[in-house]
Amino acid sequence: MKPLYQRLAPSVAEEGFILKTIRAGSFECPWHAHPEYELILVLESNGYRVVGDNIAEIKSGDLVLVGSDLPHIWKNDPDGAGTHFVHAILLQFERSLLADSLLQIPAFAQIRRLLERSIRGLHFGGNTQDRVIDLMIEMREMGRYNQFLQLLKILGVLADSPHARELASASLIPQAVHFDQERMNRVFEFISEHLDQSLRLKDAAKSINLSESAFSRFFRLHTGRTFPFFVNELRVGRACRLLVETDKSVTEIGYQCGFSNLSNFNRQFLRAKRLSPTIFRREMQLRLRSLIDTAPAA
């Protein structure tokens, strides 16, 4: 079994941290983990991310801190509504960049706790998101010394944030050496290519040459979810975007997202969102209209 555990670029180890800008047609990172910490800011893209056993939709401004050894993947949605382009900033750094003696002093206590919490992955919203977006964009134009100071400033903002939400389950302890990168990449590709079609477990198992029972165990080990549950979460996420961004009927969206009938679509959507697709669309339209009406004039 090929492990997915891998180190990042040598420059991270040599310099302690690295800032990268991604402009591409898609996310190219596989299902992987690494000992370095990674702050991922998505400026433009649609799709989904998996952090440990957490699955969530990606939107512009998405900001996540991935802790050491935590498996993750970002995947854009070429068949969904909206942009098919990826613009993201990655800030990767080693724990050794901040010496243990430094993290023990009171001034760095909050940052130490931040790094400890990041083992489950942390999503940031609210004012924290806005502040860190500005700081990361500014950081691209700085020299190395000022970039290091900016990194400390960003960690300080994240550490003090009241808008941090843990992603992966507390019971999920990263054990990256148990993960199979090559097979999981093939599974994710298979799901993405067939999400709007009938997705049977036996076909997914066949795509990586496993029996159905072996595949079920394999998939749950890697994602913390059953295959049907995982697929339905992705389909509901795609449906949410289509409900908000298009005028297509609920029935049409259900079929486009791979649900075999309207009742199953409504049932899965209600389970995931605690709202029917129709009510979800109406409430989102009201929220968006309210934001537009209260926005200051240009």
MIROLO-400505 format. One record per residue: residue in three letters; x negated, y negated, z of N, C-alpha, C, CB in turn. Coordinates in pm, whole numbers, plus 50000, padded with zeros to 5 digits. Glycine has a CB too. Layout:
alaXYZXYZXYZXYZ;...
***
This chain:
met499155011950000500005000050000499114987550000500965000050123;lys499294979249900498484967249890498974956449986498504961949746;pro498124951350075498574941050168498714927450100497614939950286;leu499654919350148499774906050092498984895850172501234902050084;tyr498394900250281497644890950365496414885950290497224897750498;gln496294872850277495174867250201494834853350252495504866850052;arg493594849650237493174836150274493434826850157491674835750315;leu493524813950188493724804050084492394800750018494384791350141;ala492394790149939491184786449864489994784449958491434773749783;pro488784788049913487584786449996487404772350048486354790549918;ser487894762449973487714748450015488424745550147488234739049907;val489494753050179490174751050306489254754950421491484759250312;ala488564766450406487644771050509486444761750520487184785350480;glu485974756850406484784748350405485054734550464484264746950264;glu486224728850434486504715150475487534714250588486994707250358;gly488164725350623489114725250732490544722650689488724715150831;phe490724715050582492074712250533491994708350386492754700850616;ile493134709350318493194705350178494594700450147492804717150084;leu494684690450061495954684950017496094687749868496054669550047;lys497214694049829497414697449688498764692349640497314712749668;thr498784687249518500024683249453500354693249344499924668749396;ile501584697949343502024707449242503044700649151502634720149307;arg502774700749023503724696448920503764707548817503324682548855;ala504864714948813504934726748726506384729948694504234738848792;gly506544739548606507894743748570508514752848674507884750748438;ser507694758548763508214767548865507194769248976508574781248804;phe507654774149091506744777949198506034790749155507484779749334;glu504734791049173503984802749129503434811049244502854798349040;cys503654806649367503114814249480503924827149499503134805749610;pro503264838149530503964850849552504474851749695503034862749520;trp505114862649728505474865749867504174868649940506484878049876;his503784859950030502444861050086502384855150226501444854049995;ala501254857150290500954851250421499474848350426501384860650538;his499064839550517497654836050531497424830650671497224825650422;pro496204830850717495934826250854496034811150870494554830650897;glu495934803750760496004789150767497444784450789495424782850639;tyr497594772650848498894766150859499164758850727498924756150980;glu500444757350695500804751050568502054742350586501044761750458;leu501924729650550503064720450550503484718450405502704706650620;ile504714722150374505184722150236506294711850221505674736350194;leu506054701950136507024691450106507464692949961506434677250132;val508744695249939509294696249803509914682749768510364707849791;leu509324676049670509844663049627510904664849519508704654249575;glu510764675549441511734677949335511794692749302511384669749208;ser512954698749314513174712649275514514717449329512024721749327;asn515034727749266516174735149318515764749649330517434733549226;gly516364756849422516044770949437516234775349581514604773649393;tyr515384784449625515494789349762514104792349816516394801849768;arg514024793349949512784797250015513114808350114512104785150085;val512134817050135512254827450236511064825850331512294841950172;val511354823650458510324822250561510604832750667510314807750623;gly509754843150670510054854350759511344860950714510144849850906;asp512364860750801513664866350765514704855550743514134876050872;asn514274843050723515204831950700515264828650551514784819550781;ile516464827550498516674823850358517424810550356517454834950280;ala516964800950277517644788150272517464781850134517114778750381;glu518384773150102518344765949976517274754949983519734759849944;ile516604752749871515634741749860516324729749800514394745949775;lys516094718249860516574705449805515424695649807517794699949885;ser515544685049729514514674749730514354669249871514864663349631;gly513104668049916512824663250051512654674450151513914654150096;asp512804686950107512664698450197511254698550258512954711750122;leu511174699450390509904698550461509804709750563509754684750531;val508814718750544508674730550630507224732450670509204743150558;leu506994735350797505694739150848505684754250868505354731650981;val504784761050796504664775650804503464778950891504524782050662;gly503694786650995502624790151088501704800951036503214794551217;ser500654803551109499654813451072500274827351061498514813451173;asp499974834150951500344848150926501834850350901499934856351042;leu502604839950881504044841450860504334843150710504814829150916;pro504884854450667505174856650524506204846750471505674870950501;his506004842050347506914832250290506814832050138506624818350346;ile507854826750076507864824549931508824813149900508264837649855;trp508454804749803509324794349750509644798349606508644779949758;lys510914797649568511324802249436512324792249377511944816549442;asn512024786749260513004777749200514034785849122512314767449109;asp515164779549093516314786449033516494781548890517594783949116;pro515974788448792516064783848654517474784348597515154791948568;asp518374791548665519734792848612520734784148688520184807248619;gly520264777148791521174768848868521314755048808520704767849011;ala522204747148867522374733448820521224724948869523714727648867;gly520974713948801519944704548846518614706748779519774705448994;thr517564701648843516244701648782515614715448772515334692648859;his514854717548665514104729948647512614727048661514414736348509;phe512284716548734510904712048747510524711948893510714698148684;val509274715248922508784715449059507774704249080508154729149093;his508014696149181507044686149227506954687649378507474671349184;ala505814691849427505654694449570504254690449616505904709349601;ile504124688149745502834685149808502594695649916502794670549867;leu501424701749915501054711650015499884706450097500684725249948;leu500014707250227498944703650319498584716250396499364691850415;gln497404721550371496964734150432495764731350523496604744750323;phe495774737350642494674734750734494464746650827494934722050816;glu493244748250873492894758950966493034754251110491464763850939;arg493344763651198493434760051340492084755251391493924772051424;ser491004760751335489664756951381489374742151355488614765551313;leu490194735951267490024721651242490234713851371491004716751134;leu491134718951457491394712851587490844722351693492924710051609;ala489694719451743489034728351839489944731151959487714722251887;asp489824743252016490644746852131490474737152246490294760852177;ser489244732252264489004722652373489784709752349487494719652387;leu489914705852221490674693752187492164695852215490464689952039;leu492684707652180494104710352199494494711852345494494722752123;gln493514713452433493814715052576493964701652648492724723052642;ile493504690752586493624677952655495064672952645492634667552595;pro495544665352744496954661152748497434654152622497164652052865;ala496584645952559497014638452441497414647552325495914629152397;phe496884659752325497164669052214498104680452256495864674852162;ala498694679152374499554689952423500744692352331500044686852564;gln501344681452281502504682952193502124689752061503124669352164;ile500954686352008500504692651884500234707551907499234685551830;arg499664710952022499424725052054500744732752056498704726352189;arg501774726852117503084733552122503694734451982504034725852218;leu503464724251900503954724551762503374736451687503584711451689;leu502084738451699501434749551629501914763051682499914748451642;glu502184763651812502694776051871504094779151817502724775052025;arg504924768951806506294770851756506314774251607507124758251781;ser505304769951534505294771951389505154786551350504194763951327;ile504894795451446504804809651414506124814751357504414817751539;arg507224807651384508534811251328508914802551209509614810251435;gly508034793151174508374783751067509274772851122509044790950949;leu509024760251085509814749051135510284740551017508994740451234;his511574737751015512144728650914512414715250981513454734450851;phe512074704250911512224690850967513184682650882510854683650977;gly514104675750948515044666950879515064653350944516444673050879;gly516144645950921516324633050984515224623050953516434634751130;asn514964614251049513934603951031512544609851018513954594151147;thr512324621551080511014628151069510694631050924510984641251152;gln511664636350853511474639550711511064627050633512764645550652;asp511774616050654511474603750581510074598550612512504593050614;arg509694598850740508374593750779507244602250722508264593250931;val507404615450729506344624350682506224623950530506594638650730;ile507324622450460507254620950314506374609050279508674619150253;asp506604597750344505794585750317504324588250350506314573850398;leu504064594850463502684597150506501954606550411502664602950647;met502644617050363502004626450273501734620350135502864639050258;ile502644611950089502434605149961501264595349973503714597649917;glu501194587950084500064578850107498744586450114500274570850238;met498774598150174497564605950198496864609750067497894618550276;arg497634611049960497044615049831496054604749778498134617349728;glu496204592249822495354581449770494164578349860496184568949751;met493964586149966492924583050065491664591150044493454585450204;gly490564586150101489334593650106489424604350214488144584350131;arg488424613350219488514624750309488624621050456487314633450289;tyr487844611050499487874607350640489264602250678486814596550670;asn489814593150598491144587850627492234598350609491434575950538;gln492004608150520492954619150508493024627250637492564628150391;phe491854629250699491834636650825492624629050933490374639150872;leu492414615950941493164607951038494664608351008492664593451038;gln494994608350878496404609050839497014622550876496554606450688;leu496224633150864496684646450905497044646551053495604657150876;leu496194640751135496494640051278497764632051304495314633751354;lys497934621351228499144613051243500384620951205499044600251156;ile500304628451096501444636751052501784647151158501134643650918;leu500774653851211501024663851316501644657451439499714670951354;gly501214645251471501794638151585503264635151564501044625351610;val503624630951442505024628051410505854640851419505154621751269;leu505334651751364506044664451368506194669451512505304675051284;ala505134667851590505154672651729506174665351814503764671151791;asp506404652651786507344644551864508764644951809506864630151869;ser508974652351700510254651951630511374658851707510114658251494;pro512554652351713513734659151767514504666451658514654648951837;his513964666251535514684671851420514044684751370514714661651306;ala513304691851455512664704351414513604716151441511304706451488;arg513734724951342514574736851357513764749251322515844735851267;glu513734758851414512994771251390513734779851288512784779051521;leu512974786551202513564793751090513654808851113512774791150966;ala512524815551126512524830151139513034834351277511104835751115;ser513564846351284514074851551411512954853051514514774865151388;ala513314851351640512334852651746511744866651751512954849151880;ser512534876551707512074890451712511114893751599513254899751707;leu510994884751500510124887451387508714882751421510644880551258;ile507834891951451506444888751481505624891151356505904897251601;pro504974880851302504224882851177503174893851189503554869951137;gln503274903551098502284914251089501984915950941502804927751154;ala501304906150884501154905350739500484917550678500374893250704;val499624924150752498924935550694499874946850659497844940450788;his501114946650711502074957050682502874954150554503014958750798;phe502644942850492503454938650379502794941950247503734923950388;asp503634944950149503174948950017503494937749919503834962249972;gln502494929949886502684918049804503154921449663501394910149796;glu502494930849600502804933949461504244938649444501854944649408;arg504684947849529506044952849517507084942149551506234964849607;met506834934149654507804923849689507924913449578507404917049820;asn506834910049513506924900649401507804906349291505524897549345;arg507654919349263508474925649160509944925849199507984939949133;val510214927849328511604927649374512204913749360511674932249521;phe511464903449400511984889749387512234886149241511004879849449;glu511344890249152511544887649010512804894848960510314892048928;phe512974907249001514144914948961515434908149007514064929249017;ile515454903549133516644896849187516924883949110516454893749337;ser515904875849086516094863149016516644865248875514774855549009;glu516144875348808516554877848670517964883448659515594887248603;his518464889848766519754896648759520764891248860519564911348782;leu520514879448916521394874449022522824872148974520824861549079;asp522994868648847524334866148793524974878848735524264855448685;gln524344890248757524834902948704525124912548819523814909148605;ser525524924548784525704934948885524334939348936526504947048827;leu524104937249065522794940349125522964952449217522214928149203;arg522614964149167522774976149247521464979749316523254987849161;leu521604984549438520424988149515519584998549442520834993449654;lys520225008149377519465018749310518625013149195520405029649258;asp519125002549128518354996449020517154988749076519244987048937;ala517374981749189516254974749252515204984649300516764966249370;ala515654995849358514735006149404513935011849287515495017349477;lys514615013949176513955019449057512895009849004514985022448948;ser513124996749020512184986848966510814987749032512734972948984;ile510744993649153509444995249221509185009949255509384986649350;asn509905018749185509645033149194509795038849335508265036149143;leu510885034949402511195040449534512575046849531511125029549643;ser512805056249620514145061549638515005050849705514125074749722;glu516315052449700517205042449760516965041149910518665046149733;ser516805052249979516595051650124515255045250158516675065750185;ala514205048750081512885042750105512915027850074511815049850020;phe513625024149967513715009949931514445002150039514435008249796;ser515515007650093516265000650198515384997850318517485008950241;arg514595007750359513675005650472512614995450437513015018850515;phe512064996550318511014987450270511534973050267510524991650130;phe512724971050210513264957550195513574951350331514504957750108;arg514124959250420514454953750552513184950250630515314963850632;leu512144958250617510874955250683510324941950636509864966350657;his510444939050506509844927150448510684914550464509574929450304;thr512004915950473512864904250477513704903050603513764904250360;gly513814913950680514674913650798516144914350766514404901250876;arg516484917350638517864918050593518084930250507518244905450518;thr519344934350498519664944850401519664938750262521034951550433;phe519504947050161519474942050023520784935049985519214953549928;pro521974940950011523214934049975523384920650047524394942850005;phe523014920150176523154907750252522264896850193522794910150401;phe521024900350160520074890950102520594885449970518694897550082;val521044894249883521544890249751522754881049765521914902649667;asn523674884449854524854876049872524484862149924525824882749968;glu523474861150011523044848050060522514839449946521964849550169;leu521734845549856521224838049742522364833749650520204846549663;arg523324842549628524444839249541525294827949599525314851549517;val525524828349728526284817649793525524804349784526574821149942;gly524204804749801523404792749789523504786549650521964795649820;arg523454795049547523604790049410525014784449390523324801249306;ala526014791149445527394786549432527584772749496528364796749495;cys526934770449609527044757349676526604746049583526204757149805;arg525484748149515524994737749423525984735549308523614741649367;leu526494746449253527414745149141528734738549184527694758949080;leu529184741349305530404735149354530254720049370530814741349487;val529064715849411528814701549434528444694349305527714699749536;glu527664700949220527054693949106527784695848973525664698449091;thr528824704448969529554706648844531054705848869529174720248783;asp531804705448759533264705348767533854719048734533844694748671;lys533014729248730533504742648699534474747448805532344752448685;ser535424755848765536404761148859535734770548958537544768348785;val536374772649073535844781749175535704795749117536764781949299;thr536674799949040536624813248980535434814548885537924816248905;glu535244804548800534124804848706532784805248777534184792748613;ile532664797448884531414797148961531164810649028531454785949066;gly532214816649080532064829649144531494840049049533394834449198;tyr532064840548930531564850248831530154846648784532504850848710;gln529864833648768528534829448723527464832948825528524814348696;cys527844833548952526884836749058526814851749088527264829249184;gly527494859849006527324874249018528364881549101526024876949075;phe529394874349151530444881149228531424887649132531164871149322;ser531804899849161532614907649068534084903449065532514922149103;asn534544897149172535934892349175536044880549271536904903649217;leu537144873149258537314860849336537464863649485538524853249286;ser538144874449521538344877349663537014880249733539304889249681;asn536124887349665534814890249724533994877349736534054900549638;phe534084868749635533384855849641533864847749760533584847849509;asn535194846649775535744838949887535324844850021537264838349878;arg535334858150030534994864750156533524862450193535274879850147;gln532624864150097531194862150124530874847550152530354867150006;phe531524838550080531294824250101531774820050240531994815949992;leu532934825050279533484821750411532594827150522534904827450426;arg532044839250503531134844950603529894836350619530744859150564;ala529344831450507528094823950512528274809450555527434824250378;lys529354803150510529524788650531530664785250628529774781850400;arg531464795250666532614793150754533644783650693532144787650890;leu533584782450562534554774650485534824782050356534034759950458;ser536014780150300536264785750167535534777250064537784786350137;pro535264782549944534604774349840535364761549809534444782549711;thr536694762249805537504750549773537374739749879538974754449757;ile537454743650007537324733850115535894728450121537714740150250;phe534894737150099533504732650097533324721849992532544744450071;arg533834724049871533694714149763534374701049802534294719549632;arg535584701949856536304689849892535574681950000537724693249938;glu535074688850103534374681750211533074675550162534084691350327;met532344682650075531094677150022531374665049934530334687749942;gln532424665449856532764653949772533124641849857533934657349677;leu533854644149967534214633250057532964627250123535194638150165;arg532034635850164530794630950226529984622750128529954642550279;leu529844627850007529054620749906529704607349871528894629349780;arg531034607349859531734595049827531564584749938533224597749803;ser531584589650063531394580750177530004574650177531634588350308;leu528974582950144527604577950138527444567450030526624589350115;ile528084569849915527974560349804528664547149839528584566249676;asp529864548249903530614536249937529924527750042531994539949985;thr529164534150131528524526550240527074522950208528574534650369;ala526584527150092525204523750055525084508950027524754531849932;pro523984502450071523814488150044523644485649896522604482650121;ala524114474349850524004470649709522544468349672524844458049679;ala522184472349550520784470849505520464456149482520534478949376;
***
